Amino acid sequence: GTSATVLVSGDDCGLDKIDFDNASTGTGECVQVTGSRVDIGSISCRNSGGDGLRISKTDSGASTANANAWSVHKAIVCGNAGAGMRVDDTNTTTSLSYPLGLANANAGYCGLLDARSNGTDGLQLGNCNDNVFSMVVSQTNTGCGIRFKTDGTNAGPRCNHILGNDCEQNTGNDIQIDAATLPATGPGLYNVVIGNRSVSIAPRIVDNSTGSLVTEW
């Protein structure tokens, strides 16, 4: 259907050692997390019509979900029509510091992510803050291997860290940071990407942001 196969909306929940295969039916995600302190380990999210693994809510308007302090260990996301893994809160509620929408997909950790052959980006970060990713392998995706995406609807990804990744054979750029959507006040973007392996003849690491740090391997 149009909804996620599994929606983790409660706090302090966990998923471990499960293979989710949507068999290319429906448009929903395999797994969607909207609760806080959710622990996910050794799972695969495959062949969904939406994103494989989605952190935070998908509807617009006031934020009722608070997907903070989540953790993902050893995840495979492949063959999904959308992004392999997407961390993006579509909240449009504004405040003085966040005139483009306060993010509620924050302070998470992901280690050992294998993202391949997805319909858009392997790993896509949208409206989210202060998340850390370690050892991301992102290959043969139709979009970018790793993308920090801003669309003007929300404030975009801020202060996220990616430490070590291997990107190759993606249709788009292996790593792409979109032009910063900076509000009049607030912390800006300031993402950090360190230790990249981009396999191509020409560099495919593109940084269009303001204040981010990207170092090539």
FIDRENFI-248838 format. One record per atom (N, C-alpha, C): residue number from 0; x, y, z. Coordinates in Angstrom, 3 decimals. Example, Ala and Ser with C-alpha at 12.3 -4.5 7.8 and 13.67 -1.06 7.14 Angstrom:
# FIDRENFI-248838
  drenvo        xx        yy        zz
       0    13.190    -5.690     7.800
       0    12.300    -4.500     7.800
       0    13.200    -3.300     7.800
       1    12.850    -2.250     7.080
       1    13.670    -1.060     7.140
       1    12.900     0.030     7.870
This chain:
# FIDRENFI-248838
  drenvo        xx        yy        zz
       0     0.810    -1.198     0.000
       0     0.000     0.000     0.000
       0     0.854     1.262     0.000
       1     0.224     2.360     0.398
       1     0.921     3.643     0.407
       1     1.627     3.909     1.733
       2     1.340     3.140     2.751
       2     1.960     3.330     4.068
       2     3.165     2.419     4.214
       3     3.977     2.711     5.218
       3     5.137     1.874     5.491
       3     4.708     0.479     5.931
       4     5.484    -0.525     5.550
       4     5.191    -1.890     5.988
       4     5.248    -1.989     7.501
       5     6.278    -1.409     8.099
       5     6.398    -1.351     9.555
       5     6.617     0.098     9.964
       6     5.744     0.618    10.810
       6     5.861     1.973    11.339
       6     6.210     1.881    12.817
       7     7.389     2.364    13.174
       7     7.819     2.346    14.567
       7     7.550     3.732    15.142
       8     6.402     3.892    15.771
       8     5.989     5.208    16.252
       8     6.200     5.378    17.747
       9     6.481     4.292    18.462
       9     6.712     4.395    19.894
       9     8.163     4.686    20.215
      10     8.430     5.068    21.451
      10     9.791     5.312    21.905
      10    10.395     4.044    22.507
      11    11.726     3.975    22.502
      11    12.444     2.861    23.134
      11    12.043     1.512    22.554
      12    11.937     1.452    21.236
      12    11.598     0.208    20.546
      12    12.823    -0.324    19.807
      13    12.719    -1.547    19.277
      13    13.843    -2.114    18.552
      13    13.419    -3.078    17.468
      14    14.239    -3.167    16.421
      14    14.087    -4.164    15.360
      14    15.448    -4.819    15.185
      15    15.469    -6.148    15.072
      15    16.754    -6.832    14.980
      15    16.626    -8.100    14.145
      16    17.585    -8.284    13.218
      16    17.692    -9.496    12.414
      16    16.403    -9.805    11.655
      17    15.969    -8.848    10.823
      17    14.758    -9.028    10.018
      17    15.044    -8.598     8.585
      18    14.536    -9.348     7.636
      18    14.624    -9.002     6.218
      18    13.248    -8.533     5.754
      19    13.164    -7.257     5.368
      19    11.920    -6.695     4.845
      19    12.028    -6.641     3.321
      20    11.181    -7.355     2.631
      20    11.180    -7.369     1.167
      20     9.772    -7.034     0.689
      21     9.614    -5.828     0.112
      21     8.285    -5.395    -0.329
      21     7.925    -5.908    -1.711
      22     8.810    -6.678    -2.325
      22     8.510    -7.342    -3.600
      22     8.031    -6.367    -4.671
      23     8.529    -5.124    -4.600
      23     8.217    -4.092    -5.605
      23     6.723    -3.829    -5.741
      24     5.985    -3.924    -4.641
      24     4.558    -3.614    -4.645
      24     4.288    -2.444    -3.710
      25     3.284    -1.610    -4.038
      25     2.942    -0.467    -3.206
      25     3.943     0.664    -3.355
      26     3.670     1.753    -2.665
      26     4.525     2.939    -2.742
      26     5.102     3.327    -1.388
      27     4.808     2.574    -0.345
      27     5.284     2.916     0.989
      27     6.695     2.440     1.254
      28     7.226     2.857     2.385
      28     8.561     2.460     2.802
      28     8.534     1.042     3.373
      29     9.694     0.399     3.416
      29     9.779    -0.863     4.153
      29     9.631    -0.598     5.647
      30    10.462     0.305     6.176
      30    10.445     0.635     7.602
      30    10.489     2.145     7.752
      31     9.604     2.682     8.599
      31     9.602     4.107     8.909
      31     9.652     4.278    10.417
      32    10.568     5.133    10.885
      32    10.751     5.369    12.316
      32    10.329     6.792    12.639
      33     9.350     6.940    13.517
      33     8.919     8.266    13.960
      33     9.037     8.426    15.471
      34     9.475     7.390    16.175
      34     9.677     7.477    17.617
      34    11.127     7.757    17.951
      35    11.390     8.047    19.213
      35    12.745     8.350    19.669
      35    13.390     7.135    20.324
      36    14.711     7.114    20.277
      36    15.518     6.066    20.899
      36    15.124     4.683    20.390
      37    14.963     4.605    19.090
      37    14.672     3.327    18.434
      37    15.989     2.708    17.981
      38    16.207     1.451    18.331
      38    17.448     0.756    17.997
      38    17.181    -0.285    16.910
      39    17.923    -0.196    15.804
      39    17.753    -1.106    14.677
      39    19.079    -1.791    14.404
      40    19.071    -3.124    14.324
      40    20.305    -3.844    14.086
      40    20.130    -4.984    13.108
      41    21.061    -5.123    12.189
      41    21.115    -6.258    11.254
      41    19.797    -6.467    10.522
      42    19.384    -5.449     9.759
      42    18.168    -5.590     8.971
      42    18.463    -5.278     7.510
      43    17.583    -5.739     6.637
      43    17.622    -5.365     5.229
      43    16.259    -4.842     4.823
      44    16.256    -3.772     4.044
      44    15.034    -3.139     3.557
      44    15.131    -3.106     2.036
      45    14.310    -3.916     1.358
      45    14.507    -4.135    -0.072
      45    13.215    -3.975    -0.856
      46    13.372    -3.471    -2.074
      46    12.334    -3.520    -3.113
      46    11.016    -2.853    -2.710
      47    11.113    -1.700    -2.044
      47     9.891    -0.952    -1.723
      47     9.613     0.077    -2.808
      48     8.359     0.517    -2.881
      48     8.000     1.555    -3.833
      48     8.362     2.947    -3.356
      49     8.705     3.069    -2.076
      49     9.164     4.331    -1.508
      49    10.612     4.201    -1.075
      50    10.937     4.766     0.090
      50    12.279     4.634     0.643
      50    12.407     3.287     1.354
      51    13.635     2.780     1.411
      51    13.832     1.533     2.142
      51    13.680     1.733     3.639
      52    14.484     2.629     4.212
      52    14.452     2.948     5.636
      52    14.319     4.450     5.775
      53    13.220     4.888     6.392
      53    12.929     6.310     6.527
      53    12.915     6.687     8.001
      54    13.711     7.695     8.356
      54    13.710     8.210     9.720
      54    12.924     9.513     9.727
      55    11.876     9.592    10.526
      55    10.972    10.716    10.744
      55     9.744    10.629     9.856
      56     8.870    11.577    10.058
      56     7.556    11.480     9.446
      56     7.554    12.014     8.022
      57     6.498    11.697     7.272
      57     6.421    12.062     5.865
      57     5.353    13.102     5.571
      58     4.410    13.336     6.494
      58     3.353    14.300     6.223
      58     3.802    15.691     6.642
      59     3.231    16.710     6.008
      59     3.586    18.090     6.324
      59     2.716    18.611     7.465
      60     3.019    19.824     7.897
      60     2.241    20.440     8.953
      60     2.955    20.378    10.287
      61     2.193    20.495    11.373
      61     2.775    20.526    12.704
      61     3.465    19.207    13.021
      62     4.605    19.301    13.677
      62     5.371    18.097    13.984
      62     4.809    17.422    15.221
      63     4.340    16.188    15.049
      63     3.879    15.389    16.184
      63     4.829    14.230    16.453
      64     5.770    13.990    15.539
      64     6.752    12.925    15.706
      64     8.093    13.524    16.092
      65     8.817    12.799    16.920
      65    10.098    13.292    17.399
      65    11.108    12.148    17.310
      66    11.659    11.932    16.127
      66    12.550    10.794    15.878
      66    13.981    11.169    16.203
      67    14.281    11.209    17.490
      67    15.606    11.611    17.951
      67    16.327    10.442    18.622
      68    17.654    10.524    18.676
      68    18.488     9.539    19.366
      68    18.243     8.121    18.859
      69    18.028     7.982    17.563
      69    17.862     6.660    16.949
      69    19.236     6.051    16.656
      70    19.263     4.743    16.459
      70    20.531     4.092    16.103
      70    20.265     2.955    15.125
      71    21.157     2.828    14.148
      71    21.066     1.781    13.127
      71    22.433     1.131    13.009
      72    22.481    -0.199    13.078
      72    23.737    -0.935    12.963
      72    23.572    -2.050    11.930
      73    24.442    -2.097    10.946
      73    24.457    -3.158     9.942
      73    23.130    -3.231     9.190
      74    22.896    -2.268     8.334
      74    21.664    -2.228     7.550
      74    21.980    -2.320     6.066
      75    21.197    -3.110     5.341
      75    21.262    -3.192     3.889
      75    19.989    -2.571     3.331
      76    20.141    -1.611     2.428
      76    18.988    -0.971     1.790
      76    19.234    -1.026     0.281
      77    18.452    -1.796    -0.434
      77    18.746    -1.987    -1.853
      77    17.470    -2.222    -2.661
      78    17.517    -1.798    -3.901
      78    16.428    -2.049    -4.835
      78    15.154    -1.281    -4.566
      79    15.220    -0.227    -3.764
      79    14.024     0.564    -3.458
      79    13.812     1.650    -4.508
      80    12.544     1.985    -4.780
      80    12.249     3.001    -5.792
      80    12.668     4.393    -5.332
      81    12.613     4.643    -4.041
      81    13.053     5.917    -3.488
      81    14.497     5.831    -3.043
      82    14.804     6.511    -1.947
      82    16.160     6.456    -1.394
      82    16.352     5.159    -0.613
      83    17.614     4.726    -0.528
      83    17.881     3.558     0.295
      83    17.582     3.857     1.754
      84    18.243     4.872     2.309
      84    17.959     5.361     3.654
      84    17.777     6.862     3.576
      85    16.711     7.355     4.185
      85    16.408     8.786     4.141
      85    16.109     9.280     5.549
      86    16.834    10.324     5.945
      86    16.600    10.972     7.238
      86    16.107    12.379     6.933
      87    14.815    12.601     7.100
      87    14.227    13.844     6.597
      87    12.871    14.069     7.248
      88    12.768    15.115     8.048
      88    11.502    15.477     8.678
      88    10.816    16.547     7.838
      89     9.623    16.264     7.354
      89     8.910    17.204     6.493
      89     8.119    18.245     7.285
      90     8.422    18.370     8.555
      90     7.748    19.357     9.400
      90     7.851    20.761     8.811
      91     6.755    21.479     8.792
      91     6.754    22.859     8.307
      91     6.467    23.865     9.427
      92     6.405    23.382    10.685
      92     6.233    24.288    11.808
      92     7.487    25.140    11.976
      93     7.318    26.424    12.140
      93     8.464    27.329    12.183
      93     8.652    27.926    13.573
      94     9.861    28.403    13.789
      94    10.176    29.144    15.007
      94    11.137    30.262    14.616
      95    11.538    31.073    15.578
      95    12.425    32.186    15.287
      95    13.763    31.694    14.737
      96    14.305    30.632    15.321
      96    15.594    30.107    14.883
      96    15.482    29.213    13.649
      97    14.291    28.682    13.392
      97    14.079    27.774    12.264
      97    12.912    28.266    11.410
      98    13.107    29.361    10.682
      98    11.997    29.912     9.905
      98    11.569    29.026     8.739
      99    12.360    28.002     8.402
      99    11.980    27.089     7.329
      99    11.515    25.739     7.853
     100    11.283    25.632     9.153
     100    10.766    24.378     9.686
     100    11.742    23.696    10.616
     101    11.298    23.423    11.828
     101    12.128    22.776    12.833
     101    12.282    21.295    12.520
     102    13.521    20.796    12.527
     102    13.775    19.384    12.253
     102    13.571    18.551    13.510
     103    12.920    17.395    13.354
     103    12.752    16.455    14.454
     103    13.239    15.075    14.032
     104    14.436    15.042    13.450
     104    15.101    13.783    13.107
     104    16.576    13.982    13.437
     105    16.878    13.971    14.719
     105    18.151    14.492    15.194
     105    18.888    13.515    16.106
     106    20.193    13.744    16.243
     106    21.029    13.060    17.236
     106    20.996    11.546    17.068
     107    21.008    11.085    15.823
     107    21.018     9.654    15.558
     107    22.395     9.168    15.160
     108    22.550     7.834    15.125
     108    23.814     7.217    14.715
     108    23.533     6.043    13.791
     109    24.310     5.947    12.712
     109    24.209     4.820    11.791
     109    25.616     4.309    11.500
     110    25.850     3.032    11.732
     110    27.133     2.422    11.441
     110    26.983     1.230    10.518
     111    27.822     1.135     9.489
     111    27.822     0.029     8.533
     111    26.517    -0.005     7.735
     112    26.387     0.928     6.815
     112    25.218     0.997     5.925
     112    25.644     0.592     4.518
     113    24.943    -0.373     3.947
     113    25.179    -0.831     2.578
     113    23.982    -0.407     1.733
     114    24.153     0.640     0.921
     114    23.058     1.187     0.120
     114    23.393     1.005    -1.353
     115    22.597     0.251    -2.071
     115    22.930    -0.009    -3.468
     115    21.678    -0.204    -4.316
     116    21.795     0.230    -5.569
     116    20.777    -0.007    -6.605
     116    19.406     0.532    -6.215
     117    19.383     1.720    -5.595
     117    18.115     2.363    -5.257
     117    17.726     3.367    -6.339
     118    16.435     3.725    -6.385
     118    15.914     4.550    -7.466
     118    16.323     6.004    -7.398
     119    16.641     6.494    -6.211
     119    17.170     7.861    -6.089
     119    18.530     7.776    -5.396
     120    18.682     8.378    -4.229
     120    19.980     8.412    -3.552
     120    20.157     7.203    -2.635
     121    21.401     6.775    -2.493
     121    21.667     5.689    -1.554
     121    21.389     6.111    -0.125
     122    21.981     7.232     0.299
     122    21.726     7.846     1.603
     122    21.353     9.293     1.358
     123    20.181     9.687     1.822
     123    19.709    11.053     1.605
     123    19.385    11.701     2.944
     124    20.034    12.845     3.206
     124    19.772    13.618     4.408
     124    19.023    14.878     4.017
     125    17.845    15.064     4.590
     125    17.042    16.246     4.322
     125    17.007    17.145     5.544
     126    15.833    17.382     6.076
     126    15.657    18.258     7.229
     126    16.013    17.482     8.502
     127    17.280    17.559     8.920
     127    17.741    16.802    10.077
     127    19.014    17.437    10.627
     128    19.267    17.205    11.908
     128    20.413    17.826    12.573
     128    21.218    16.812    13.374
     129    22.533    17.001    13.427
     129    23.402    16.385    14.439
     129    23.395    14.862    14.406
     130    23.325    14.284    13.213
     130    23.396    12.832    13.075
     130    24.799    12.426    12.632
     131    25.210    11.206    12.992
     131    26.542    10.704    12.678
     131    26.424     9.385    11.919
     132    27.167     9.277    10.819
     132    27.200     8.065    10.011
     132    28.644     7.591     9.909
     133    28.851     6.295    10.098
     133    30.194     5.730    10.040
     133    30.209     4.543     9.086
     134    31.109     4.563     8.116
     134    31.280     3.509     7.124
     134    29.999     3.276     6.316
     135    29.825     4.098     5.306
     135    28.695     3.999     4.390
     135    29.213     3.516     3.037
     136    28.691     2.420     2.548
     136    28.983     1.944     1.203
     136    27.754     2.235     0.344
     137    27.924     3.058    -0.688
     137    26.794     3.477    -1.510
     137    27.173     3.340    -2.979
     138    26.574     2.374    -3.654
     138    26.993     2.027    -5.009
     138    25.791     1.782    -5.916
     139    25.984     2.064    -7.187
     139    25.032     1.771    -8.285
     139    23.633     2.307    -8.013
     140    23.534     3.452    -7.355
     140    22.238     4.094    -7.147
     140    21.927     5.019    -8.331
     141    20.642     5.168    -8.662
     141    20.257     6.023    -9.783
     141    20.509     7.494    -9.468
     142    20.376     7.892    -8.225
     142    20.678     9.260    -7.823
     142    22.119     9.380    -7.368
     143    22.331    10.114    -6.289
     143    23.669    10.268    -5.717
     143    23.965     9.128    -4.745
     144    25.247     8.902    -4.512
     144    25.597     7.942    -3.482
     144    25.183     8.453    -2.114
     145    25.615     9.664    -1.775
     145    25.224    10.346    -0.542
     145    24.831    11.763    -0.913
     146    23.660    12.189    -0.477
     146    23.209    13.538    -0.817
     146    22.686    14.264     0.414
     147    23.193    15.478     0.618
     147    22.643    16.405     1.599
     147    21.679    17.298     0.822
     148    20.397    17.081     0.991
     148    19.409    17.677     0.097
     148    18.700    18.859     0.739
     149    18.674    19.979     0.036
     149    17.874    21.127     0.449
     149    16.923    21.477    -0.686
     150    15.682    21.753    -0.343
     150    14.689    22.080    -1.373
     150    13.967    23.394    -1.105
     151    14.360    24.127    -0.048
     151    13.723    25.397     0.259
     151    12.477    25.269     1.107
     152    11.956    24.046     1.256
     152    10.770    23.834     2.084
     152    11.135    23.839     3.563
     153    12.249    23.187     3.882
     153    12.751    23.128     5.247
     153    14.158    23.714     5.290
     154    14.738    23.732     6.468
     154    16.052    24.337     6.633
     154    17.170    23.478     6.061
     155    16.905    22.198     5.813
     155    17.922    21.337     5.248
     155    18.780    20.675     6.313
     156    19.744    19.844     5.889
     156    20.591    19.122     6.845
     156    21.619    20.038     7.494
     157    21.742    19.928     8.814
     157    22.660    20.783     9.559
     157    23.505    19.952    10.506
     158    24.793    20.238    10.516
     158    25.701    19.682    11.528
     158    25.668    18.158    11.571
     159    25.565    17.521    10.404
     159    25.654    16.073    10.325
     159    27.083    15.670     9.971
     160    27.504    14.482    10.429
     160    28.867    14.006    10.212
     160    28.840    12.648     9.503
     161    29.634    12.517     8.453
     161    29.839    11.226     7.805
     161    31.328    10.924     7.851
     162    31.676     9.816     8.479
     162    33.072     9.472     8.725
     162    33.389     8.156     8.018
     163    33.960     8.238     6.841
     163    34.358     7.061     6.102
     163    33.256     6.536     5.209
     164    33.502     6.502     3.908
     164    32.511     5.933     2.996
     164    33.191     5.493     1.706
     165    32.508     4.622     0.981
     165    32.970     4.116    -0.301
     165    31.828     4.286    -1.286
     166    31.973     5.225    -2.215
     166    30.919     5.508    -3.187
     166    31.438     5.248    -4.595
     167    30.663     4.524    -5.392
     167    31.092     4.301    -6.766
     167    29.919     3.881    -7.637
     168    30.052     4.186    -8.929
     168    29.119     3.762    -9.974
     168    27.698     4.253    -9.729
     169    27.564     5.416    -9.106
     169    26.246     6.032    -8.959
     169    25.971     6.922   -10.170
     170    24.706     7.003   -10.566
     170    24.355     7.822   -11.728
     170    24.617     9.295   -11.463
     171    24.251     9.762   -10.284
     171    24.535    11.139    -9.898
     171    25.919    11.239    -9.295
     172    26.192    12.346    -8.617
     172    27.471    12.499    -7.941
     172    27.596    11.484    -6.804
     173    28.812    11.031    -6.549
     173    28.999    10.105    -5.437
     173    28.619    10.768    -4.118
     174    29.069    12.004    -3.913
     174    28.681    12.778    -2.736
     174    28.281    14.172    -3.201
     175    27.121    14.630    -2.780
     175    26.657    15.964    -3.190
     175    26.030    16.680    -2.011
     176    26.515    17.887    -1.754
     176    25.895    18.769    -0.769
     176    25.252    19.914    -1.534
     177    23.933    20.011    -1.457
     177    23.211    21.037    -2.206
     177    23.539    22.423    -1.660
     178    23.236    23.430    -2.462
     178    23.430    24.811    -2.028
     178    22.658    25.050    -0.737
     179    23.300    25.712     0.186
     179    22.722    25.904     1.507
     179    21.486    26.787     1.441
     180    20.458    26.363     2.161
     180    19.283    27.202     2.358
     180    19.403    27.801     3.746
     181    20.031    28.952     3.843
     181    20.332    29.530     5.144
     181    19.261    30.531     5.569
     182    18.599    30.297     6.691
     182    17.654    31.295     7.204
     182    18.380    32.503     7.746
     183    17.631    33.529     8.041
     183    18.234    34.764     8.543
     183    18.933    34.540     9.875
     184    18.394    33.644    10.690
     184    19.036    33.306    11.957
     184    19.114    31.791    12.071
     185    19.935    31.305    12.955
     185    20.074    29.863    13.116
     185    21.486    29.407    12.826
     186    21.755    28.111    13.005
     186    23.122    27.613    12.974
     186    23.703    27.388    11.584
     187    22.925    27.510    10.540
     187    23.467    27.209     9.222
     187    23.597    25.721     9.010
     188    24.399    25.313     8.038
     188    24.477    23.897     7.688
     188    25.663    23.205     8.372
     189    26.884    23.558     7.993
     189    28.074    23.078     8.693
     189    28.137    21.553     8.840
     190    27.940    20.826     7.741
     190    28.101    19.389     7.760
     190    29.571    19.026     7.575
     191    29.940    17.844     8.025
     191    31.325    17.379     7.940
     191    31.342    16.009     7.271
     192    32.130    15.876     6.208
     192    32.288    14.601     5.508
     192    33.783    14.328     5.388
     193    34.260    13.292     6.054
     193    35.690    13.007     6.127
     193    35.966    11.563     5.718
     194    36.964    11.375     4.876
     194    37.392    10.036     4.512
     194    36.552     9.426     3.418
     195    36.633     9.999     2.208
     195    35.773     9.550     1.116
     195    36.572     8.786     0.071
     196    36.001     7.719    -0.435
     196    36.566     7.024    -1.579
     196    35.551     7.119    -2.706
     197    35.869     7.926    -3.694
     197    34.986     8.127    -4.841
     197    35.692     7.572    -6.070
     198    35.156     6.485    -6.626
     198    35.808     5.795    -7.729
     198    35.285     6.341    -9.052
     199    36.074     7.168    -9.691
     199    35.691     7.717   -10.988
     199    36.919     8.363   -11.612
     200    36.844     8.653   -12.924
     200    37.955     9.314   -13.591
     200    38.078    10.750   -13.112
     201    36.970    11.446   -13.034
     201    36.946    12.824   -12.547
     201    36.331    12.854   -11.149
     202    36.704    13.823   -10.318
     202    36.103    13.914    -8.985
     202    34.588    14.060    -9.072
     203    33.895    13.325    -8.249
     203    32.435    13.401    -8.218
     203    31.955    13.721    -6.814
     204    32.727    14.551    -6.128
     204    32.344    15.045    -4.811
     204    32.068    16.529    -4.960
     205    30.811    16.917    -4.816
     205    30.379    18.281    -5.109
     205    29.846    18.932    -3.842
     206    30.440    20.043    -3.448
     206    30.026    20.776    -2.252
     206    29.567    22.168    -2.664
     207    28.259    22.387    -2.631
     207    27.681    23.697    -2.977
     207    27.208    24.449    -1.739
     208    27.590    23.990    -0.569
     208    27.037    24.561     0.650
     208    27.883    25.724     1.151
     209    27.444    26.275     2.264
     209    28.194    27.307     2.975
     209    28.614    26.745     4.321
     210    29.911    26.702     4.557
     210    30.395    26.337     5.884
     210    30.568    24.861     6.153
     211    30.412    23.973     5.161
     211    30.636    22.559     5.378
     211    32.097    22.219     5.161
     212    32.513    21.085     5.711
     212    33.885    20.604     5.557
     212    33.857    19.255     4.848
     213    34.463    19.169     3.673
     213    34.502    17.920     2.915
     213    35.951    17.636     2.543
     214    36.477    16.498     2.940
     214    37.846    16.120     2.585
     214    37.813    14.834     1.776
     215    38.559    14.810     0.674
     215    38.597    13.616    -0.166
     215    39.683    12.667     0.331
     216    39.471    11.383     0.050
     216    40.423    10.361     0.461
     216    41.608    10.376    -0.464
